[in-house]
């Protein structure tokens, strides 16, 4: 793939993203969803985010990432749930994973 193809691909993706983002506010008044459908859409966003976190935390390449990374994510999740400052959440998660790896946990 040369530079021109990459530039064209990036431009097409940027225009598609803009079109999707623009369509939301424009079509909001035209498309009516039932209250149940709106609740399901909100729940779907949470489920997709949870799935992304799970896949990122548990896998590396095509295999299991080991136990240190999920332990760090678990610590971050607990601290975020307890409304700890963001910097503390990140440092505690990184320290947990690093200490477990230092101890020989994969």
Sine and cosine of phi, psi and omega as CSV:
sin_phi,cos_phi,sin_psi,cos_psi,sin_omega,cos_omega
0.00,0.00,0.85,-0.52,0.00,-1.00
-1.00,-0.01,-0.01,-1.00,-0.10,-0.99
-0.90,0.44,-0.58,0.81,-0.03,-1.00
-0.93,0.37,-0.70,0.71,0.02,-1.00
-0.88,0.47,-0.64,0.77,0.02,-1.00
-0.90,0.44,-0.67,0.74,0.02,-1.00
-0.90,0.43,-0.68,0.73,0.02,-1.00
-0.91,0.42,-0.70,0.72,0.03,-1.00
-0.87,0.49,-0.68,0.73,0.02,-1.00
-0.90,0.44,-0.66,0.75,0.00,-1.00
-0.91,0.42,-0.66,0.75,0.01,-1.00
-0.90,0.44,-0.71,0.71,0.03,-1.00
-0.89,0.45,-0.64,0.77,0.02,-1.00
-0.90,0.44,-0.68,0.73,0.02,-1.00
-0.91,0.40,-0.64,0.77,0.05,-1.00
-0.90,0.44,-0.67,0.74,0.04,-1.00
-0.89,0.45,-0.70,0.72,0.03,-1.00
-0.88,0.47,-0.66,0.75,-0.01,-1.00
-0.89,0.46,-0.68,0.73,0.04,-1.00
-0.90,0.44,-0.69,0.72,-0.02,-1.00
-0.93,0.37,-0.56,0.83,0.01,-1.00
-0.96,0.29,-0.57,0.82,-0.05,-1.00
-0.92,0.39,-0.51,0.86,-0.02,-1.00
-0.84,0.55,-0.88,0.47,0.00,-1.00
-0.90,0.43,-0.56,0.83,-0.03,-1.00
-0.93,0.36,-0.67,0.74,-0.06,-1.00
-1.00,0.03,-0.15,0.99,-0.05,-1.00
-0.84,0.54,-0.65,0.76,-0.02,-1.00
-0.98,0.20,-0.33,0.95,-0.03,-1.00
-1.00,-0.03,-0.52,0.85,-0.06,-1.00
-0.98,-0.21,0.85,-0.53,0.00,-1.00
-0.96,-0.29,0.82,-0.58,0.06,-1.00
-0.96,-0.29,0.52,-0.85,0.06,-1.00
-0.94,0.34,0.38,-0.92,0.05,-1.00
-0.84,0.55,-0.58,0.81,0.03,-1.00
-0.90,0.43,-0.68,0.73,0.02,-1.00
-0.90,0.43,-0.63,0.78,0.04,-1.00
-0.90,0.43,-0.65,0.76,0.06,-1.00
-0.90,0.44,-0.66,0.75,0.02,-1.00
-0.91,0.42,-0.60,0.80,0.04,-1.00
-0.90,0.43,-0.68,0.74,0.03,-1.00
-0.90,0.43,-0.67,0.74,0.02,-1.00
-0.91,0.40,-0.60,0.80,0.01,-1.00
-0.88,0.47,-0.62,0.79,0.03,-1.00
-0.89,0.45,-0.66,0.75,0.02,-1.00
-0.91,0.41,-0.67,0.74,0.00,-1.00
-0.90,0.43,-0.68,0.73,0.03,-1.00
-0.90,0.44,-0.65,0.76,0.04,-1.00
-0.91,0.42,-0.67,0.74,0.04,-1.00
-0.89,0.45,-0.64,0.77,0.04,-1.00
-0.91,0.42,-0.64,0.77,0.04,-1.00
-0.89,0.46,-0.69,0.72,0.04,-1.00
-0.89,0.46,-0.68,0.73,-0.02,-1.00
-0.90,0.44,-0.72,0.70,-0.01,-1.00
-0.91,0.42,-0.67,0.74,0.00,-1.00
-0.92,0.40,-0.59,0.81,-0.05,-1.00
-0.98,0.19,-0.54,0.84,-0.17,-0.99
-0.99,-0.17,-0.29,0.96,-0.08,-1.00
-0.84,-0.54,0.47,-0.88,0.12,-0.99
-0.63,-0.78,0.91,-0.41,-0.13,-0.99
0.94,0.35,-0.85,-0.53,0.00,-1.00
-0.94,-0.33,0.18,0.98,-0.06,-1.00
-0.75,-0.66,-0.05,-1.00,0.00,-1.00
-0.95,0.33,0.67,-0.75,-0.07,-1.00
-0.99,0.15,-0.13,0.99,-0.07,-1.00
0.99,-0.16,-0.04,-1.00,-0.10,-1.00
-1.00,-0.09,-0.33,0.94,-0.07,-1.00
-0.92,0.39,-0.71,0.70,-0.02,-1.00
-0.90,0.43,-0.76,0.65,0.04,-1.00
-0.88,0.48,-0.55,0.84,0.05,-1.00
-0.90,0.43,-0.66,0.75,0.06,-1.00
-0.89,0.45,-0.66,0.75,0.04,-1.00
-0.91,0.42,-0.63,0.78,0.04,-1.00
-0.89,0.46,-0.70,0.72,0.04,-1.00
-0.88,0.48,-0.69,0.72,0.02,-1.00
-0.89,0.46,-0.67,0.74,0.00,-1.00
-0.89,0.46,-0.68,0.73,0.01,-1.00
-0.90,0.43,-0.70,0.71,-0.01,-1.00
-0.91,0.40,-0.63,0.78,0.03,-1.00
-0.92,0.40,-0.65,0.76,0.04,-1.00
-0.88,0.47,-0.58,0.81,0.03,-1.00
-0.99,0.13,0.11,0.99,0.06,-1.00
0.89,0.46,0.65,0.76,0.09,-1.00
-0.96,0.29,0.40,-0.91,0.06,-1.00
-0.86,0.51,0.56,-0.83,-0.09,-1.00
-0.84,0.55,-0.68,0.73,-0.01,-1.00
-0.87,0.49,-0.66,0.75,0.04,-1.00
-0.89,0.45,-0.64,0.76,0.02,-1.00
-0.87,0.49,-0.75,0.66,-0.04,-1.00
-0.91,0.40,-0.72,0.69,-0.03,-1.00
-0.91,0.41,-0.66,0.75,0.00,-1.00
-0.91,0.41,-0.65,0.76,0.03,-1.00
-0.90,0.43,-0.72,0.70,0.01,-1.00
-0.90,0.43,-0.66,0.75,0.01,-1.00
-0.91,0.41,-0.64,0.77,0.03,-1.00
-0.88,0.48,-0.77,0.64,0.00,-1.00
-0.89,0.45,-0.67,0.74,-0.02,-1.00
-0.91,0.41,-0.69,0.72,0.00,-1.00
-0.91,0.41,-0.62,0.79,0.05,-1.00
-0.91,0.41,-0.64,0.77,0.04,-1.00
-0.93,0.37,-0.60,0.80,0.05,-1.00
-0.89,0.45,-0.55,0.83,0.02,-1.00
-0.98,0.19,-0.06,1.00,0.06,-1.00
0.99,-0.16,0.07,1.00,0.05,-1.00
-0.98,0.18,0.79,-0.62,-0.05,-1.00
-0.93,0.37,0.00,0.00,0.00,0.00
